[in-house]
Amino acid sequence: MNMRTRTTFLVMLGLSVLSMSVYAQDPADVLNFDETAEGPWSDIEKTTLTIPKVSSGQIQLDGAVSTGEYGGFEGIPVVPGENAWILNYASVNKDWQSPEDTSFTFYLAYDEDFLYVGLDVKDDVVRSNDPPGSFWKDDAMEIMVDPLNTRYDVNYDSTENFFGGHSYFNYQGLFSEWENDARRDAVRWSSLADWEYGEDKQVFGFGQETEGGYVTEVKMHKVMFVDPIATDFAWAEGQDMGFNIGLDDDDGEDLALQYWWANRIRAQGYNEEESWNWSEEEVENREFLNPDVSWYPFIIDANGRLTPGGMGEIILGPAGTTSIQEWSLF
C-alpha cells in the first residue's frame, strides 16, 4: 500500500468510525429503540463483572468516585444509543438528545460488610421532586440484586423478595424503601432482613450535583443479601449474584428516559417451581437456557429489566481485581 493509498484508507476509516459513532448516538435510534433486540446489554461477557474487595472504610460516601477508591475497578460506561437497553415508556414525553442529556458510568466494590455502588452521571437537568415510592419519575438509579443468581423469570415489583430485590436511590442518595424516618410498607426489597436507612445503618446513600451532572454513592449491608439460615450463599470471594443497574432521567416533566446496563435473553416462564423439573447439576449449568434441551421460549422484552433472568451478574473477587468480562455460559 503506497503512502497516498494508505492516507486515503486512514481518512476513510476515520470517517467511517466517526459516522458509526454519530449513528450510534442518533436521538432517533434512542427514541425508537427495539426493546426485543440483542446487543451489549444481552451479551453475557459484557454483563458479567468481577468486583474487587476493599478495606473497610476505604470507600467514603462523599459524592466523589474514582477507580482508586473502588479498589481498581474501572468504571463501566452506559450510554443510550451505544450499549444500553432502553425502555420505550415515558410518563410524559420520551426524550434524549445526547450523552450530555443523560449517560452514566458506574463503579462497584465490596468489603467485609457492604456492597458499594458509585454512579457518575452526565445530566443537563438535575431534579428530584417525587416521594420515595415514585423516585423512578426523577433523576434516580435503579438497582436489582438476586443474591442466589436464580435467573428466574419473575417480576421483582410484584414478588416478595426476602433478600435483595428491586430498589431506587434518587440522585441525592435517598432510598425508595425509606420515608419519614421509617421503613416503607414494601416487600420488593429484603423484606426479611433487619435493616434501617442512615449513615451508620445497613443502607445509606449520598449524592450531589456536579458540573454537567451528579455523583451518587450508596452502600448496602450484606444482611440485606444473606439468609442467616441458608447455606447456599456466602459473603466471600467467588460468590456470584444477579445484578443490574439502570437510570431514570427527569428533564422537568417526570420520566423522560429509563435505560439499563443489562437485559439478557431469558427463559420465559422459568421460575422456582419450574426449576424443580431440572436436576441440581442442570440448574447449576443453566441448561434451562440451552436451546438444545430447553423447552422455554427465549425472549428479551420490557419485563426482563425487572427479572432475575434479565439481570447481569457480579462475582465477589479478591482485593486488587479489576472488572473482568471474560466469562461464557457453556
Contacts in CASP RR format, 6 or more apart in sequence:
PFRMAT RR
TARGET T0000
AUTHOR 0000-0000-0000
METHOD contacts of the structure
MODEL  1
MNMRTRTTFLVMLGLSVLSMSVYAQDPADVLNFDETAEGPWSDIEKTTLT
IPKVSSGQIQLDGAVSTGEYGGFEGIPVVPGENAWILNYASVNKDWQSPE
DTSFTFYLAYDEDFLYVGLDVKDDVVRSNDPPGSFWKDDAMEIMVDPLNT
RYDVNYDSTENFFGGHSYFNYQGLFSEWENDARRDAVRWSSLADWEYGED
KQVFGFGQETEGGYVTEVKMHKVMFVDPIATDFAWAEGQDMGFNIGLDDD
DGEDLALQYWWANRIRAQGYNEEESWNWSEEEVENREFLNPDVSWYPFII
DANGRLTPGGMGEIILGPAGTTSIQEWSLF
1 9 0 8 1.000
23 29 0 8 1.000
24 81 0 8 1.000
24 82 0 8 1.000
25 79 0 8 1.000
25 80 0 8 1.000
25 81 0 8 1.000
25 82 0 8 1.000
25 98 0 8 1.000
25 99 0 8 1.000
26 81 0 8 1.000
27 96 0 8 1.000
27 97 0 8 1.000
27 98 0 8 1.000
29 81 0 8 1.000
30 80 0 8 1.000
30 81 0 8 1.000
30 86 0 8 1.000
30 96 0 8 1.000
30 257 0 8 1.000
31 94 0 8 1.000
31 95 0 8 1.000
31 96 0 8 1.000
33 81 0 8 1.000
33 85 0 8 1.000
33 86 0 8 1.000
33 88 0 8 1.000
35 85 0 8 1.000
35 86 0 8 1.000
35 87 0 8 1.000
35 88 0 8 1.000
35 300 0 8 1.000
35 301 0 8 1.000
35 302 0 8 1.000
36 299 0 8 1.000
36 300 0 8 1.000
36 301 0 8 1.000
37 300 0 8 1.000
38 265 0 8 1.000
38 300 0 8 1.000
39 83 0 8 1.000
39 85 0 8 1.000
40 46 0 8 1.000
40 47 0 8 1.000
40 82 0 8 1.000
40 83 0 8 1.000
41 47 0 8 1.000
41 83 0 8 1.000
41 84 0 8 1.000
41 85 0 8 1.000
41 260 0 8 1.000
41 261 0 8 1.000
41 262 0 8 1.000
41 263 0 8 1.000
41 264 0 8 1.000
42 85 0 8 1.000
42 262 0 8 1.000
42 263 0 8 1.000
42 264 0 8 1.000
42 265 0 8 1.000
42 300 0 8 1.000
44 264 0 8 1.000
44 327 0 8 1.000
44 328 0 8 1.000
44 329 0 8 1.000
45 325 0 8 1.000
45 326 0 8 1.000
45 327 0 8 1.000
45 328 0 8 1.000
46 83 0 8 1.000
46 325 0 8 1.000
47 261 0 8 1.000
47 262 0 8 1.000
47 264 0 8 1.000
47 312 0 8 1.000
47 313 0 8 1.000
48 312 0 8 1.000
48 313 0 8 1.000
48 314 0 8 1.000
48 315 0 8 1.000
48 324 0 8 1.000
48 325 0 8 1.000
48 327 0 8 1.000
49 76 0 8 1.000
49 108 0 8 1.000
49 243 0 8 1.000
49 313 0 8 1.000
49 314 0 8 1.000
49 315 0 8 1.000
49 323 0 8 1.000
49 324 0 8 1.000
49 325 0 8 1.000
50 314 0 8 1.000
50 315 0 8 1.000
50 316 0 8 1.000
50 317 0 8 1.000
50 321 0 8 1.000
50 322 0 8 1.000
50 323 0 8 1.000
50 324 0 8 1.000
51 73 0 8 1.000
51 108 0 8 1.000
51 109 0 8 1.000
51 110 0 8 1.000
51 314 0 8 1.000
51 315 0 8 1.000
51 316 0 8 1.000
51 317 0 8 1.000
51 321 0 8 1.000
51 323 0 8 1.000
52 70 0 8 1.000
52 71 0 8 1.000
52 72 0 8 1.000
52 73 0 8 1.000
52 109 0 8 1.000
52 110 0 8 1.000
52 317 0 8 1.000
52 318 0 8 1.000
52 319 0 8 1.000
52 320 0 8 1.000
52 321 0 8 1.000
52 322 0 8 1.000
53 109 0 8 1.000
53 110 0 8 1.000
53 111 0 8 1.000
53 237 0 8 1.000
53 316 0 8 1.000
53 317 0 8 1.000
53 318 0 8 1.000
53 319 0 8 1.000
53 320 0 8 1.000
53 321 0 8 1.000
54 70 0 8 1.000
54 71 0 8 1.000
54 109 0 8 1.000
54 110 0 8 1.000
54 111 0 8 1.000
54 116 0 8 1.000
54 319 0 8 1.000
55 111 0 8 1.000
55 319 0 8 1.000
56 111 0 8 1.000
56 112 0 8 1.000
56 113 0 8 1.000
57 111 0 8 1.000
58 69 0 8 1.000
58 71 0 8 1.000
58 111 0 8 1.000
59 69 0 8 1.000
59 70 0 8 1.000
59 109 0 8 1.000
59 111 0 8 1.000
59 116 0 8 1.000
59 217 0 8 1.000
59 219 0 8 1.000
60 69 0 8 1.000
61 199 0 8 1.000
61 204 0 8 1.000
61 205 0 8 1.000
61 206 0 8 1.000
61 207 0 8 1.000
61 217 0 8 1.000
61 218 0 8 1.000
61 219 0 8 1.000
62 206 0 8 1.000
62 217 0 8 1.000
63 206 0 8 1.000
63 207 0 8 1.000
63 208 0 8 1.000
63 215 0 8 1.000
63 216 0 8 1.000
63 217 0 8 1.000
64 215 0 8 1.000
65 107 0 8 1.000
65 118 0 8 1.000
65 119 0 8 1.000
65 120 0 8 1.000
65 215 0 8 1.000
65 217 0 8 1.000
66 107 0 8 1.000
67 73 0 8 1.000
67 74 0 8 1.000
67 75 0 8 1.000
67 107 0 8 1.000
69 107 0 8 1.000
70 107 0 8 1.000
70 108 0 8 1.000
70 109 0 8 1.000
70 116 0 8 1.000
70 118 0 8 1.000
71 109 0 8 1.000
71 319 0 8 1.000
71 320 0 8 1.000
72 320 0 8 1.000
72 321 0 8 1.000
72 322 0 8 1.000
73 107 0 8 1.000
73 108 0 8 1.000
73 109 0 8 1.000
73 322 0 8 1.000
73 323 0 8 1.000
74 322 0 8 1.000
74 323 0 8 1.000
75 105 0 8 1.000
75 106 0 8 1.000
75 107 0 8 1.000
75 323 0 8 1.000
76 105 0 8 1.000
76 106 0 8 1.000
76 107 0 8 1.000
76 261 0 8 1.000
76 323 0 8 1.000
77 83 0 8 1.000
77 103 0 8 1.000
77 104 0 8 1.000
77 105 0 8 1.000
78 84 0 8 1.000
78 103 0 8 1.000
78 104 0 8 1.000
78 105 0 8 1.000
78 106 0 8 1.000
78 245 0 8 1.000
78 246 0 8 1.000
78 247 0 8 1.000
78 259 0 8 1.000
78 260 0 8 1.000
78 261 0 8 1.000
79 99 0 8 1.000
79 103 0 8 1.000
80 86 0 8 1.000
80 96 0 8 1.000
80 99 0 8 1.000
80 102 0 8 1.000
80 103 0 8 1.000
80 257 0 8 1.000
80 259 0 8 1.000
84 259 0 8 1.000
84 260 0 8 1.000
84 261 0 8 1.000
85 259 0 8 1.000
85 260 0 8 1.000
85 261 0 8 1.000
85 262 0 8 1.000
85 263 0 8 1.000
85 300 0 8 1.000
85 305 0 8 1.000
86 257 0 8 1.000
86 258 0 8 1.000
86 259 0 8 1.000
86 260 0 8 1.000
87 257 0 8 1.000
87 258 0 8 1.000
87 259 0 8 1.000
87 260 0 8 1.000
87 302 0 8 1.000
87 305 0 8 1.000
88 94 0 8 1.000
88 302 0 8 1.000
89 255 0 8 1.000
89 258 0 8 1.000
89 302 0 8 1.000
90 255 0 8 1.000
90 256 0 8 1.000
90 257 0 8 1.000
90 258 0 8 1.000
91 137 0 8 1.000
91 253 0 8 1.000
91 254 0 8 1.000
91 255 0 8 1.000
92 253 0 8 1.000
92 254 0 8 1.000
92 255 0 8 1.000
92 256 0 8 1.000
93 253 0 8 1.000
93 256 0 8 1.000
94 256 0 8 1.000
94 257 0 8 1.000
95 101 0 8 1.000
95 251 0 8 1.000
95 256 0 8 1.000
95 257 0 8 1.000
96 102 0 8 1.000
96 249 0 8 1.000
96 256 0 8 1.000
96 257 0 8 1.000
99 122 0 8 1.000
100 122 0 8 1.000
100 124 0 8 1.000
100 212 0 8 1.000
101 122 0 8 1.000
101 123 0 8 1.000
101 124 0 8 1.000
101 249 0 8 1.000
101 251 0 8 1.000
101 257 0 8 1.000
102 121 0 8 1.000
102 122 0 8 1.000
102 123 0 8 1.000
102 124 0 8 1.000
102 247 0 8 1.000
102 249 0 8 1.000
102 256 0 8 1.000
102 257 0 8 1.000
102 259 0 8 1.000
103 121 0 8 1.000
103 122 0 8 1.000
104 119 0 8 1.000
104 120 0 8 1.000
104 121 0 8 1.000
104 122 0 8 1.000
104 141 0 8 1.000
104 247 0 8 1.000
105 119 0 8 1.000
105 120 0 8 1.000
106 117 0 8 1.000
106 118 0 8 1.000
106 119 0 8 1.000
106 120 0 8 1.000
106 245 0 8 1.000
106 261 0 8 1.000
107 116 0 8 1.000
107 117 0 8 1.000
107 118 0 8 1.000
107 119 0 8 1.000
107 120 0 8 1.000
108 115 0 8 1.000
108 116 0 8 1.000
108 117 0 8 1.000
108 118 0 8 1.000
108 314 0 8 1.000
108 323 0 8 1.000
109 116 0 8 1.000
110 116 0 8 1.000
110 235 0 8 1.000
110 316 0 8 1.000
112 235 0 8 1.000
113 221 0 8 1.000
113 222 0 8 1.000
114 219 0 8 1.000
114 220 0 8 1.000
114 221 0 8 1.000
114 222 0 8 1.000
115 145 0 8 1.000
115 219 0 8 1.000
115 220 0 8 1.000
115 222 0 8 1.000
115 225 0 8 1.000
116 217 0 8 1.000
116 218 0 8 1.000
116 219 0 8 1.000
117 141 0 8 1.000
117 143 0 8 1.000
117 217 0 8 1.000
117 218 0 8 1.000
117 219 0 8 1.000
117 220 0 8 1.000
117 245 0 8 1.000
118 215 0 8 1.000
118 216 0 8 1.000
118 217 0 8 1.000
118 218 0 8 1.000
119 141 0 8 1.000
119 215 0 8 1.000
119 216 0 8 1.000
119 217 0 8 1.000
119 245 0 8 1.000
119 247 0 8 1.000
120 210 0 8 1.000
120 215 0 8 1.000
121 139 0 8 1.000
121 171 0 8 1.000
121 213 0 8 1.000
121 214 0 8 1.000
121 215 0 8 1.000
121 216 0 8 1.000
121 247 0 8 1.000
122 212 0 8 1.000
122 213 0 8 1.000
123 139 0 8 1.000
123 171 0 8 1.000
123 212 0 8 1.000
123 213 0 8 1.000
123 214 0 8 1.000
123 249 0 8 1.000
124 212 0 8 1.000
124 213 0 8 1.000
124 251 0 8 1.000
125 139 0 8 1.000
125 250 0 8 1.000
125 251 0 8 1.000
125 252 0 8 1.000
126 139 0 8 1.000
126 171 0 8 1.000
126 209 0 8 1.000
126 213 0 8 1.000
126 214 0 8 1.000
127 138 0 8 1.000
127 139 0 8 1.000
127 250 0 8 1.000
127 252 0 8 1.000
128 135 0 8 1.000
128 138 0 8 1.000
128 139 0 8 1.000
128 140 0 8 1.000
128 170 0 8 1.000
128 171 0 8 1.000
128 172 0 8 1.000
128 174 0 8 1.000
128 250 0 8 1.000
129 138 0 8 1.000
130 137 0 8 1.000
130 138 0 8 1.000
130 254 0 8 1.000
131 179 0 8 1.000
132 168 0 8 1.000
132 170 0 8 1.000
132 174 0 8 1.000
132 175 0 8 1.000
132 176 0 8 1.000
132 177 0 8 1.000
132 178 0 8 1.000
132 179 0 8 1.000
132 184 0 8 1.000
133 168 0 8 1.000
133 176 0 8 1.000
133 179 0 8 1.000
133 184 0 8 1.000
133 186 0 8 1.000
135 168 0 8 1.000
135 169 0 8 1.000
135 170 0 8 1.000
135 174 0 8 1.000
135 176 0 8 1.000
135 248 0 8 1.000
136 142 0 8 1.000
136 168 0 8 1.000
136 248 0 8 1.000
136 255 0 8 1.000
136 258 0 8 1.000
137 248 0 8 1.000
137 250 0 8 1.000
137 254 0 8 1.000
137 255 0 8 1.000
138 170 0 8 1.000
138 171 0 8 1.000
138 248 0 8 1.000
138 250 0 8 1.000
138 254 0 8 1.000
138 255 0 8 1.000
139 170 0 8 1.000
139 171 0 8 1.000
139 214 0 8 1.000
139 248 0 8 1.000
139 249 0 8 1.000
139 250 0 8 1.000
140 168 0 8 1.000
140 169 0 8 1.000
140 170 0 8 1.000
140 171 0 8 1.000
140 176 0 8 1.000
140 247 0 8 1.000
140 248 0 8 1.000
141 168 0 8 1.000
141 169 0 8 1.000
141 216 0 8 1.000
141 218 0 8 1.000
141 245 0 8 1.000
141 246 0 8 1.000
141 247 0 8 1.000
141 248 0 8 1.000
142 166 0 8 1.000
142 167 0 8 1.000
142 168 0 8 1.000
142 244 0 8 1.000
142 245 0 8 1.000
142 246 0 8 1.000
142 247 0 8 1.000
142 248 0 8 1.000
142 258 0 8 1.000
142 260 0 8 1.000
143 166 0 8 1.000
143 167 0 8 1.000
143 168 0 8 1.000
143 169 0 8 1.000
143 218 0 8 1.000
143 243 0 8 1.000
143 244 0 8 1.000
143 245 0 8 1.000
143 246 0 8 1.000
144 156 0 8 1.000
144 165 0 8 1.000
144 166 0 8 1.000
144 242 0 8 1.000
144 243 0 8 1.000
144 244 0 8 1.000
144 245 0 8 1.000
144 305 0 8 1.000
144 306 0 8 1.000
144 308 0 8 1.000
144 311 0 8 1.000
145 164 0 8 1.000
145 165 0 8 1.000
145 220 0 8 1.000
145 224 0 8 1.000
145 225 0 8 1.000
145 241 0 8 1.000
145 242 0 8 1.000
145 243 0 8 1.000
146 152 0 8 1.000
146 164 0 8 1.000
146 165 0 8 1.000
146 241 0 8 1.000
146 242 0 8 1.000
146 243 0 8 1.000
146 308 0 8 1.000
146 311 0 8 1.000
147 163 0 8 1.000
147 164 0 8 1.000
147 225 0 8 1.000
147 226 0 8 1.000
147 227 0 8 1.000
147 233 0 8 1.000
147 241 0 8 1.000
147 242 0 8 1.000
148 232 0 8 1.000
148 233 0 8 1.000
148 241 0 8 1.000
149 240 0 8 1.000
149 241 0 8 1.000
149 242 0 8 1.000
149 308 0 8 1.000
149 311 0 8 1.000
149 313 0 8 1.000
150 272 0 8 1.000
150 275 0 8 1.000
150 308 0 8 1.000
150 309 0 8 1.000
151 266 0 8 1.000
151 267 0 8 1.000
151 270 0 8 1.000
151 286 0 8 1.000
151 288 0 8 1.000
151 289 0 8 1.000
151 308 0 8 1.000
151 309 0 8 1.000
151 310 0 8 1.000
151 311 0 8 1.000
152 270 0 8 1.000
152 271 0 8 1.000
152 272 0 8 1.000
152 275 0 8 1.000
152 307 0 8 1.000
152 308 0 8 1.000
152 309 0 8 1.000
153 266 0 8 1.000
153 267 0 8 1.000
153 268 0 8 1.000
153 269 0 8 1.000
153 270 0 8 1.000
153 271 0 8 1.000
153 304 0 8 1.000
153 307 0 8 1.000
153 308 0 8 1.000
153 309 0 8 1.000
154 271 0 8 1.000
154 272 0 8 1.000
154 307 0 8 1.000
154 308 0 8 1.000
155 303 0 8 1.000
155 306 0 8 1.000
155 307 0 8 1.000
156 165 0 8 1.000
156 166 0 8 1.000
156 188 0 8 1.000
156 306 0 8 1.000
156 307 0 8 1.000
156 308 0 8 1.000
157 166 0 8 1.000
157 188 0 8 1.000
157 306 0 8 1.000
159 188 0 8 1.000
160 187 0 8 1.000
160 188 0 8 1.000
160 191 0 8 1.000
161 187 0 8 1.000
161 188 0 8 1.000
161 189 0 8 1.000
161 190 0 8 1.000
161 191 0 8 1.000
162 190 0 8 1.000
162 191 0 8 1.000
162 192 0 8 1.000
162 193 0 8 1.000
162 227 0 8 1.000
163 190 0 8 1.000
163 192 0 8 1.000
163 193 0 8 1.000
163 224 0 8 1.000
163 225 0 8 1.000
163 226 0 8 1.000
163 227 0 8 1.000
164 189 0 8 1.000
164 190 0 8 1.000
164 193 0 8 1.000
164 224 0 8 1.000
164 225 0 8 1.000
165 188 0 8 1.000
165 189 0 8 1.000
165 190 0 8 1.000
166 188 0 8 1.000
166 189 0 8 1.000
166 306 0 8 1.000
167 175 0 8 1.000
167 176 0 8 1.000
167 177 0 8 1.000
167 188 0 8 1.000
167 189 0 8 1.000
168 175 0 8 1.000
168 176 0 8 1.000
168 248 0 8 1.000
169 175 0 8 1.000
169 176 0 8 1.000
169 205 0 8 1.000
169 216 0 8 1.000
169 218 0 8 1.000
170 176 0 8 1.000
170 216 0 8 1.000
171 207 0 8 1.000
171 209 0 8 1.000
171 214 0 8 1.000
171 216 0 8 1.000
172 206 0 8 1.000
172 207 0 8 1.000
172 208 0 8 1.000
172 216 0 8 1.000
173 205 0 8 1.000
173 206 0 8 1.000
173 207 0 8 1.000
173 216 0 8 1.000
173 217 0 8 1.000
173 218 0 8 1.000
174 205 0 8 1.000
175 197 0 8 1.000
175 203 0 8 1.000
175 204 0 8 1.000
175 205 0 8 1.000
175 218 0 8 1.000
176 184 0 8 1.000
176 186 0 8 1.000
176 189 0 8 1.000
177 183 0 8 1.000
177 184 0 8 1.000
177 186 0 8 1.000
177 188 0 8 1.000
177 189 0 8 1.000
177 197 0 8 1.000
178 184 0 8 1.000
178 196 0 8 1.000
178 197 0 8 1.000
178 203 0 8 1.000
183 195 0 8 1.000
183 196 0 8 1.000
183 197 0 8 1.000
189 224 0 8 1.000
190 224 0 8 1.000
190 225 0 8 1.000
192 227 0 8 1.000
193 202 0 8 1.000
193 223 0 8 1.000
193 224 0 8 1.000
194 202 0 8 1.000
194 223 0 8 1.000
195 201 0 8 1.000
195 202 0 8 1.000
195 203 0 8 1.000
195 221 0 8 1.000
195 223 0 8 1.000
195 224 0 8 1.000
196 202 0 8 1.000
196 203 0 8 1.000
197 203 0 8 1.000
197 204 0 8 1.000
198 204 0 8 1.000
201 221 0 8 1.000
202 220 0 8 1.000
202 221 0 8 1.000
202 223 0 8 1.000
202 224 0 8 1.000
203 218 0 8 1.000
203 219 0 8 1.000
203 220 0 8 1.000
203 221 0 8 1.000
203 224 0 8 1.000
204 218 0 8 1.000
204 219 0 8 1.000
205 216 0 8 1.000
205 217 0 8 1.000
205 218 0 8 1.000
205 219 0 8 1.000
206 216 0 8 1.000
206 217 0 8 1.000
206 218 0 8 1.000
207 214 0 8 1.000
207 215 0 8 1.000
207 216 0 8 1.000
207 217 0 8 1.000
208 214 0 8 1.000
208 215 0 8 1.000
222 235 0 8 1.000
225 233 0 8 1.000
225 235 0 8 1.000
225 241 0 8 1.000
226 233 0 8 1.000
226 234 0 8 1.000
226 235 0 8 1.000
227 233 0 8 1.000
233 239 0 8 1.000
235 316 0 8 1.000
236 316 0 8 1.000
237 316 0 8 1.000
237 317 0 8 1.000
237 318 0 8 1.000
238 315 0 8 1.000
238 316 0 8 1.000
238 317 0 8 1.000
239 315 0 8 1.000
239 316 0 8 1.000
240 313 0 8 1.000
240 314 0 8 1.000
240 315 0 8 1.000
240 316 0 8 1.000
241 313 0 8 1.000
241 314 0 8 1.000
241 316 0 8 1.000
242 308 0 8 1.000
242 311 0 8 1.000
242 312 0 8 1.000
242 313 0 8 1.000
242 314 0 8 1.000
243 311 0 8 1.000
243 312 0 8 1.000
243 313 0 8 1.000
243 314 0 8 1.000
244 260 0 8 1.000
244 261 0 8 1.000
244 262 0 8 1.000
244 263 0 8 1.000
244 305 0 8 1.000
244 310 0 8 1.000
244 311 0 8 1.000
244 312 0 8 1.000
245 260 0 8 1.000
245 261 0 8 1.000
246 258 0 8 1.000
246 259 0 8 1.000
246 260 0 8 1.000
246 261 0 8 1.000
246 305 0 8 1.000
247 258 0 8 1.000
247 259 0 8 1.000
247 260 0 8 1.000
248 255 0 8 1.000
248 257 0 8 1.000
248 258 0 8 1.000
249 255 0 8 1.000
249 256 0 8 1.000
249 257 0 8 1.000
249 258 0 8 1.000
250 256 0 8 1.000
260 305 0 8 1.000
261 312 0 8 1.000
262 310 0 8 1.000
262 311 0 8 1.000
262 312 0 8 1.000
263 300 0 8 1.000
263 304 0 8 1.000
263 305 0 8 1.000
263 310 0 8 1.000
264 300 0 8 1.000
264 309 0 8 1.000
264 310 0 8 1.000
264 311 0 8 1.000
264 312 0 8 1.000
265 289 0 8 1.000
265 298 0 8 1.000
265 299 0 8 1.000
265 300 0 8 1.000
265 310 0 8 1.000
266 289 0 8 1.000
266 298 0 8 1.000
266 299 0 8 1.000
266 300 0 8 1.000
266 304 0 8 1.000
266 307 0 8 1.000
266 309 0 8 1.000
266 310 0 8 1.000
267 288 0 8 1.000
267 289 0 8 1.000
267 294 0 8 1.000
267 296 0 8 1.000
267 297 0 8 1.000
267 298 0 8 1.000
267 309 0 8 1.000
268 296 0 8 1.000
268 297 0 8 1.000
268 298 0 8 1.000
268 299 0 8 1.000
269 296 0 8 1.000
270 288 0 8 1.000
270 296 0 8 1.000
270 309 0 8 1.000
274 288 0 8 1.000
275 283 0 8 1.000
275 288 0 8 1.000
278 287 0 8 1.000
278 288 0 8 1.000
282 288 0 8 1.000
285 330 0 8 1.000
286 329 0 8 1.000
287 293 0 8 1.000
287 294 0 8 1.000
288 294 0 8 1.000
288 296 0 8 1.000
289 298 0 8 1.000
289 329 0 8 1.000
290 330 0 8 1.000
291 298 0 8 1.000
300 310 0 8 1.000
304 310 0 8 1.000
315 324 0 8 1.000
END
